[in-house]
Amino acid sequence: MYENGWNLLFFKEAGLLFSDHYGIKLDTDVPNPFQSKYENIAQKEVIELIHPMTKQPYSFQLHEYAYGDEILRYAIAEMMENGLNYQCVWQKAEPLESRNAQKESKETNSLIKLDHRYGVYHSVPGMKEFLARYQAMPFLELWQEYHEYLKAKFGEAVVPLLPGNASEDIDAVFHLCKAEPVGDFVSLYRYCDGNDLDMWMELVEAGHPAYAHITGYPLMNLREIRLEAEEAAREAISREEVQSIPEGFVKDNFMLAQKIPIYHDGGGNFIAIDLDPDTKGYYGQIVEVDHEYEDRLVLADSLKEYVAILYYFVKELGVIYNGEGFEGEKPISAYIVRSE
């Protein structure tokens, strides 16, 4: 069983982990996460992978070890199922050269990251500190907290989320782009299928407030996303030169080429996940694609960071669109800087 390169190494009753017959089997020179003599060099404590039985996202402890020219990664969790304690161990190997390149890229881009991460907004007071509080929280926990906050604040005016999708249907969208799945997107669309667009339209057309999850607008459903991805695959060359903001983060290609949209305004403008960033960009970064502008604006490094930003604006500043106007003094777009 595999998930994004992870091999399910062990999933049995916890008591069998060290059994001679059933337990984890590693060669004597292979770093073993259950032996203290090996140094864990992981830069974060947890990672979200799929529970082998429930097929839902689950938090695992992350361990990483140098092993020759590779980095061996282990994701470990204990879980209770049907009254029994199970131990689950995922394993993944990747070239040490690739890991070193990623580390060097992050260090080289650290100043750029700070500049673009908050620089597209007018240095909103408190945003950096707010985002830091959610850095270690698993994506779905953040999403659910954001969702519950909206419901508590706006009540029945919050447009509900539709039931989630099968894994194979979500993966098919990434296959269209010939790209690796983005874990947080997969988790989100397993959990839900965007907002109920029919209800959104009914409320707006009746002149009632209608609050949804992407700056107050609906999160797209998977069918809409797939249709846009199929269209983009047929037209991948830009019609005019594109300006990346910040420079070097977004490639000069047609609007949704190698991108998965999560929001549209009905007028040809999107917010999308970038699956083919330029040399300074990040895989899975969130990009604003506006047909009236030649620039492509990076709004966040990841879907999780973008959701945290949305949460910050509505919780701390009261900024969200409601189908008639804006709460707060000005919309989120008023905080965005379109030049470096």
BAPAMI-486592 format. One record per residue (C-alpha): x, y, z; residue in one letter. Coordinates in steps of 0.02 Angstrom, whole numbers, plus 50000, padded with zeros to 5 digits. Layout:
X / Y / Z / A
...
# end
This chain:
50000 / 50000 / 50000 / M
50071 / 50169 / 49949 / Y
50027 / 50352 / 49968 / E
50128 / 50487 / 49879 / N
50286 / 50382 / 49889 / G
50254 / 50319 / 50066 / W
50259 / 50130 / 50090 / N
50151 / 50053 / 50227 / L
50287 / 49959 / 50320 / L
50186 / 49895 / 50469 / F
50004 / 49898 / 50521 / F
49958 / 49767 / 50650 / K
49921 / 49750 / 50834 / E
50047 / 49853 / 50932 / A
50106 / 49701 / 51030 / G
50167 / 49619 / 50869 / L
50284 / 49762 / 50823 / L
50438 / 49679 / 50895 / F
50384 / 49499 / 50866 / S
50512 / 49392 / 50776 / D
50381 / 49331 / 50653 / H
50262 / 49476 / 50628 / Y
50361 / 49629 / 50679 / G
50450 / 49767 / 50584 / I
50598 / 49696 / 50486 / K
50747 / 49807 / 50444 / L
50924 / 49763 / 50396 / D
51049 / 49787 / 50538 / T
51127 / 49942 / 50460 / D
50960 / 50028 / 50422 / V
50911 / 50169 / 50543 / P
50773 / 50106 / 50656 / N
50652 / 50235 / 50730 / P
50625 / 50122 / 50882 / F
50809 / 50122 / 50932 / Q
50878 / 50277 / 51019 / S
51053 / 50261 / 50944 / K
50997 / 50348 / 50784 / Y
50980 / 50539 / 50774 / E
50811 / 50601 / 50717 / N
50845 / 50749 / 50601 / I
50663 / 50788 / 50558 / A
50627 / 50975 / 50554 / Q
50445 / 50952 / 50609 / K
50363 / 50836 / 50735 / E
50206 / 50777 / 50644 / V
50146 / 50738 / 50470 / I
49971 / 50701 / 50406 / E
49947 / 50538 / 50310 / L
49801 / 50421 / 50280 / I
49735 / 50303 / 50413 / H
49746 / 50129 / 50330 / P
49575 / 50075 / 50394 / M
49467 / 50231 / 50394 / T
49553 / 50308 / 50240 / K
49543 / 50477 / 50328 / Q
49688 / 50597 / 50365 / P
49778 / 50555 / 50527 / Y
49924 / 50636 / 50620 / S
50085 / 50535 / 50630 / F
50248 / 50567 / 50722 / Q
50386 / 50604 / 50595 / L
50562 / 50531 / 50607 / H
50701 / 50559 / 50478 / E
50875 / 50483 / 50470 / Y
51026 / 50501 / 50357 / A
51064 / 50335 / 50273 / Y
51202 / 50335 / 50143 / G
51143 / 50444 / 49999 / D
50964 / 50443 / 50061 / E
50851 / 50513 / 50193 / I
50741 / 50379 / 50271 / L
50576 / 50446 / 50334 / R
50459 / 50357 / 50454 / Y
50283 / 50411 / 50503 / A
50224 / 50322 / 50661 / I
50060 / 50318 / 50755 / A
49967 / 50212 / 50881 / E
49780 / 50197 / 50855 / M
49633 / 50109 / 50935 / M
49521 / 50009 / 50818 / E
49385 / 49884 / 50870 / N
49451 / 49881 / 51048 / G
49629 / 49839 / 50995 / L
49787 / 49945 / 50996 / N
49869 / 49954 / 50825 / Y
50039 / 50019 / 50775 / Q
50056 / 50099 / 50603 / C
50223 / 50135 / 50521 / V
50243 / 50218 / 50351 / W
50415 / 50227 / 50269 / Q
50483 / 50335 / 50128 / K
50657 / 50361 / 50057 / A
50716 / 50511 / 49958 / E
50888 / 50563 / 49893 / P
50994 / 50658 / 50018 / L
51042 / 50776 / 49876 / E
50859 / 50822 / 49851 / S
50835 / 50857 / 50037 / R
50992 / 50964 / 50044 / N
50932 / 51062 / 49892 / A
50764 / 51093 / 49974 / Q
50849 / 51152 / 50134 / K
50966 / 51267 / 50038 / E
50820 / 51336 / 49938 / S
50722 / 51375 / 50096 / K
50872 / 51460 / 50176 / E
50910 / 51559 / 50018 / T
50729 / 51614 / 50001 / N
50698 / 51655 / 50184 / S
50699 / 51843 / 50158 / L
50597 / 51829 / 49999 / I
50472 / 51719 / 50090 / K
50446 / 51847 / 50226 / L
50431 / 51986 / 50098 / D
50300 / 51903 / 49989 / H
50211 / 51810 / 50127 / R
50150 / 51968 / 50211 / Y
50209 / 52100 / 50088 / G
50061 / 52078 / 49970 / V
49957 / 52139 / 50116 / Y
49984 / 52311 / 50191 / H
50085 / 52243 / 50338 / S
49924 / 52202 / 50429 / V
49959 / 52216 / 50616 / P
49954 / 52049 / 50706 / G
49943 / 51937 / 50552 / M
50116 / 51860 / 50571 / K
50084 / 51817 / 50754 / E
49911 / 51747 / 50715 / F
49979 / 51631 / 50579 / L
50118 / 51570 / 50692 / A
49989 / 51504 / 50816 / R
49922 / 51385 / 50682 / Y
50086 / 51329 / 50606 / Q
50090 / 51160 / 50695 / A
49903 / 51125 / 50684 / M
49851 / 50991 / 50557 / P
49761 / 51066 / 50408 / F
49590 / 50989 / 50440 / L
49590 / 51049 / 50620 / E
49623 / 51225 / 50558 / L
49486 / 51211 / 50425 / W
49360 / 51145 / 50550 / Q
49400 / 51282 / 50675 / E
49380 / 51413 / 50538 / Y
49215 / 51334 / 50484 / H
49148 / 51328 / 50662 / E
49196 / 51510 / 50689 / Y
49099 / 51563 / 50534 / L
48946 / 51466 / 50591 / K
48955 / 51540 / 50765 / A
48973 / 51717 / 50697 / K
48851 / 51716 / 50551 / F
48732 / 51574 / 50593 / G
48613 / 51518 / 50455 / E
48689 / 51644 / 50334 / A
48841 / 51529 / 50318 / V
48822 / 51425 / 50160 / V
48845 / 51240 / 50206 / P
48981 / 51127 / 50142 / L
48934 / 50979 / 50031 / L
48987 / 50798 / 50071 / P
49165 / 50749 / 50022 / G
49234 / 50652 / 49874 / N
49314 / 50483 / 49842 / A
49504 / 50483 / 49838 / S
49512 / 50424 / 49658 / E
49404 / 50570 / 49599 / D
49519 / 50694 / 49685 / I
49676 / 50611 / 49617 / D
49604 / 50620 / 49441 / A
49616 / 50810 / 49446 / V
49802 / 50800 / 49480 / F
49823 / 50670 / 49344 / H
49755 / 50797 / 49220 / L
49898 / 50912 / 49270 / C
50023 / 50768 / 49275 / K
50066 / 50826 / 49451 / A
50084 / 50754 / 49626 / E
49932 / 50778 / 49739 / P
49938 / 50920 / 49867 / V
49901 / 50838 / 50034 / G
49797 / 50979 / 50109 / D
49689 / 50992 / 49952 / F
49659 / 50804 / 49957 / V
49612 / 50814 / 50142 / S
49495 / 50960 / 50111 / L
49401 / 50880 / 49966 / Y
49386 / 50714 / 50056 / R
49306 / 50812 / 50197 / Y
49191 / 50918 / 50087 / C
49148 / 50959 / 49906 / D
49150 / 51146 / 49920 / G
49004 / 51257 / 49969 / N
48824 / 51230 / 49915 / D
48822 / 51346 / 49764 / L
48634 / 51330 / 49737 / D
48599 / 51392 / 49912 / M
48726 / 51532 / 49890 / W
48636 / 51591 / 49733 / M
48464 / 51580 / 49814 / E
48519 / 51687 / 49962 / L
48609 / 51816 / 49855 / V
48467 / 51831 / 49728 / E
48344 / 51855 / 49872 / A
48451 / 51995 / 49941 / G
48501 / 51898 / 50097 / H
48676 / 51888 / 50171 / P
48770 / 51733 / 50111 / A
48937 / 51697 / 50193 / Y
49052 / 51563 / 50122 / A
49232 / 51510 / 50149 / H
49344 / 51596 / 50020 / I
49340 / 51780 / 50071 / T
49154 / 51752 / 50092 / G
49131 / 51674 / 49919 / Y
49098 / 51488 / 49887 / P
49235 / 51358 / 49885 / L
49222 / 51274 / 49714 / M
49161 / 51095 / 49700 / N
49268 / 50959 / 49622 / L
49166 / 50949 / 49461 / R
49193 / 51135 / 49427 / E
49378 / 51116 / 49466 / I
49398 / 50971 / 49347 / R
49311 / 51062 / 49205 / L
49428 / 51211 / 49227 / E
49580 / 51096 / 49235 / A
49528 / 51008 / 49074 / E
49506 / 51175 / 48986 / E
49675 / 51239 / 49048 / A
49762 / 51081 / 48986 / A
49711 / 51129 / 48809 / R
49781 / 51306 / 48817 / E
49947 / 51312 / 48911 / A
50036 / 51459 / 48826 / I
50011 / 51636 / 48890 / S
49926 / 51757 / 48772 / R
50028 / 51899 / 48844 / E
50180 / 51916 / 48955 / E
50140 / 51878 / 49137 / V
50218 / 51974 / 49281 / Q
50250 / 51870 / 49438 / S
50226 / 51959 / 49605 / I
50350 / 51929 / 49684 / P
50466 / 51908 / 49535 / E
50519 / 51730 / 49499 / G
50377 / 51642 / 49592 / F
50247 / 51611 / 49454 / V
50287 / 51551 / 49277 / K
50235 / 51645 / 49121 / D
50097 / 51529 / 49063 / N
49912 / 51537 / 49025 / F
49795 / 51579 / 49169 / M
49760 / 51408 / 49244 / L
49897 / 51306 / 49161 / A
49962 / 51182 / 49293 / Q
49848 / 51261 / 49423 / K
49698 / 51196 / 49517 / I
49569 / 51332 / 49556 / P
49475 / 51334 / 49721 / I
49379 / 51496 / 49693 / Y
49308 / 51597 / 49549 / H
49204 / 51756 / 49546 / D
49101 / 51708 / 49393 / G
49193 / 51839 / 49289 / G
49350 / 51744 / 49240 / G
49454 / 51776 / 49396 / N
49521 / 51636 / 49505 / F
49618 / 51591 / 49660 / I
49716 / 51433 / 49622 / A
49846 / 51309 / 49685 / I
50005 / 51320 / 49580 / D
50075 / 51149 / 49533 / L
50218 / 51216 / 49426 / D
50298 / 51365 / 49514 / P
50443 / 51464 / 49446 / D
50620 / 51451 / 49518 / T
50585 / 51547 / 49680 / K
50408 / 51485 / 49707 / G
50338 / 51343 / 49812 / Y
50244 / 51190 / 49751 / Y
50063 / 51214 / 49805 / G
50076 / 51403 / 49827 / Q
49913 / 51501 / 49814 / I
49902 / 51620 / 49667 / V
49776 / 51753 / 49618 / E
49736 / 51740 / 49431 / V
49645 / 51896 / 49372 / D
49605 / 51912 / 49187 / H
49610 / 52103 / 49200 / E
49790 / 52104 / 49259 / Y
49949 / 52035 / 49180 / E
50021 / 51997 / 49351 / D
50004 / 51836 / 49450 / R
50000 / 51874 / 49635 / L
50061 / 51746 / 49763 / V
49942 / 51757 / 49912 / L
50016 / 51618 / 50021 / A
50145 / 51479 / 50019 / D
50015 / 51343 / 50041 / S
49830 / 51306 / 50055 / L
49846 / 51293 / 50244 / K
49929 / 51463 / 50257 / E
49795 / 51539 / 50145 / Y
49654 / 51469 / 50253 / V
49741 / 51540 / 50407 / A
49750 / 51710 / 50320 / I
49564 / 51704 / 50279 / L
49529 / 51656 / 50459 / Y
49635 / 51801 / 50521 / Y
49542 / 51930 / 50418 / F
49368 / 51878 / 50471 / V
49410 / 51843 / 50653 / K
49526 / 51989 / 50692 / E
49467 / 52122 / 50568 / L
49288 / 52069 / 50529 / G
49326 / 52072 / 50342 / V
49220 / 51957 / 50234 / I
49102 / 51978 / 50086 / Y
48919 / 51938 / 50121 / N
48832 / 51952 / 49952 / G
48781 / 52133 / 49979 / E
48934 / 52223 / 50046 / G
49079 / 52207 / 50164 / F
49093 / 52188 / 50350 / E
49238 / 52288 / 50420 / G
49305 / 52451 / 50351 / E
49369 / 52381 / 50185 / K
49380 / 52217 / 50087 / P
49530 / 52100 / 50089 / I
49578 / 52161 / 49915 / S
49610 / 52333 / 49988 / A
49753 / 52261 / 50089 / Y
49840 / 52187 / 49937 / I
49991 / 52271 / 49857 / V
50004 / 52237 / 49670 / R
50182 / 52298 / 49651 / S
50346 / 52249 / 49734 / E
# end
